[in-house]
Amino acid sequence: MLRVCQVLFSLPMKVIYPTKIVGKKNLKKLKKKGAIIASNHTSNMDAVLFALNTWERKHYLAKKELFKNKLFGGIIKLIGAVQIDRSTSDITSIKTCLKLLKNNKKLVIFPEGTRNKNNENMELGEVKHGTAMFAVKAKVPIVPMFISRTPKAFRKTYIFLGEPFTLEEFYGKKLDSSLLDECGQIIASKMNELREEYLQNYKKKKR
């Protein structure tokens, strides 16, 4: 069903929400392999646009509140959303995500944990511990991702994909707060490299 939707909606969505993927080769390096895609979060459209502009099926960690709207909830379920309750330790969702990664699936996570409303310069907010925890426990690489700005109709949005990297130096270690903070800093630095690429090479050109 996802493939049908990609074929039917990809072209009209590209017209309404023009999107350019930069660095798609970095995702192809991990074809049919488990990986986390760590992205900044600009709007509820992020996952939809990414799903329609890349072919391989991916899963998305999404807060339970997004499923209250039956239409939107149905759409994100279709593209592979995994519901998580952020108000508690959602063990069921955590186990689901780890199982997906160990079964060579892609999991898209927004490490900031919420939408970043700083649309002017897209500075990254605080990186939460979840991304690092999943990457270390499942022993999978991370692909950093950066979305240039909040998607708007008939305005071009850039999505950057960086080189995959791992946190293998932390494998087997106790995942305490200090270690996860250190991992988070690494993840943030990789994502911020993509932000700098956008600011230096794309934003000024106003394409």
N, C-alpha and C positions, 0 to 999 in steps of 0.2 A: 504493500500500500504506500509506503514511503516513496518508493521509486516512481509510482504513478503520480504522486503529488509533486515530486521534483520535476517531472517532465511537464505536467500541466501548468504549474505555477511559477516555474523558474523564469521563463521569459517575461511574463507580465510583471513579476516582482522586480526583475532587473531594470525594467523600464521605469517603474514607479520609485524603486529604491536602488538606484545604480550603485553597484558595489564592486570594488576591485580588490582581489586577493593578491597580496604581495608576499612572495616566499612560499608558494604552495608546494614547491619541491621539498621543503623541509617536512611537510606532512607526509608526502609520498615516500620518504625514506623509511617510514614506519608502517608501511602498508600491511594490513592484516596482522599488526602487532599491537599489544596493549600499550596504551600511553595516556597521560593526562595532558589536556590542553588547558593551560592556565591563562585566562583572559581578564582584562579590565571589563567593567560592566557599565554600559551606558543607558540601556533601555531594555524593555521586555522583548524588543525586536531582535536583539543580538543573536539569540540562538536560532531564530527562524531564518535570518539572513545567512548565517553561517551554514546552516543545514542545506539551504537551497543553492548555495554557491560552491559547495564541495560535495563530492559524490559519495564517498565512503560513509556508511552509517556510523553515527556517533551517539553517545548518550550524554545527557545534560543534568547536572545536579540543580534542582529547582525547589524553591521554598514552597511549602504546602499552600500558602495563600494564593498562589497563581492558579491553583486548580479550582478555586471557588467559582470563577467564570467558566461555565460548562463549555462554551465555544473555544475560548483560548486554551482552557485545560485540555480539551480534546486534541487541539492542534499540537501542543507541546508533548502530549503523550505519544502522538503519532511520530514525532521526530526523535523520540527516545528519552524523554524527560524522566528523571528519577525523583520522586517526591521526598523531601526531607523536612522534618520539623525542627526549626532552628531554636525553639524555646527549650529543648531538652536534648539529652544524648540519644539520638535516634539510632539505636543499635541495628534495627532491621535495615534501614537505608544504608548504613555504613557497611554492613555485610553484603548487601546487594552490589554496592560500588566496588568493593574489593573483589567480589566474584567476577564482575564484568571485566575488570582489569586483568585478572589472572586468566581469563578466557580470551585474552587478546582483543579486547574491545577498547574503543576510545571513549574517554570520559572528559567532558568539558566542565571545568569548574571556574567560578568567578571568585578568586581568593579574597577579594575585599568583603565578600559576604553580602553586599547590597549594592544598589546602583550608585554610581559616582556622579553627582550632579554638577561637578566642576567642569562644565563643558567648554570653557574658554581655553584652558591649557592642558586639560586632561591629566592633571597630576594624580598619581596613584595613591589611593588611601592605604590604610593599615592592612597588611596581608595577614589573614587569619591562619590558624594552624592546620586546618583540614587538608589543604592541598599537599603539604609536606607529609602529613601523616599517611595519606593514601599512597603517595609516591614511594615512601620508605617501606611501608608494610607490604605493598604489592611488588616492590622492586621493579618499577617501570620508569621509563624516561618521561620527561616533561617537555612539552613544546610550548614556549611562551607565545602569547598572542596579544596584540594591541589593536583596539578599535579606535579609529581616529576621532570620532565624535558621535553624538547621538544621531542615529539615522533619522532623516527627514525626507518626505516625499520630494522627488526630483532634485535631490542634492546628493552628490557623490560621497560615498563613505569608503574609506580605505581600511582593510583588515590586514594586519601584518602578522606573519608567522615566522618565528625565529628558529634558530638551530636547536635541535633536541639536546637536552642535557640530563644528567642523572644526579641523584643525591647518594650515590653508592658509598661514599665515605661515611655515611651515617647508617648504612644497613647493619642490622643486628644490635644496634645501640638502644639504650633505654630512651624512649621518646618522652622526655620530660619537657617542661616549658622552655627551659634555656636552649635545649637542642632544637626544638621546633622554631624558636625565635631565630636562631642562626640559619636554619633552612629557609625560613620566610624571607630573610634578607637576601639570600641568594636568588630566590624566585623573583622578588621585587626588582633586583638589579637587572635580571634578564629581560623582564617586561619593560623596564624603563629604557633599556637600550633601544627597543623598538619604538618607544615614544620619541626618543631623540632622533631616530631615523626619520620619522614622520615630520617632526618640527623642522629639521634641517633640509630635507630633500623634497617634501611634498607640500606642506602647509603654505609656504611662501609662493609656490607656483599657482595655488588656487585652481587646481584642475577640476 
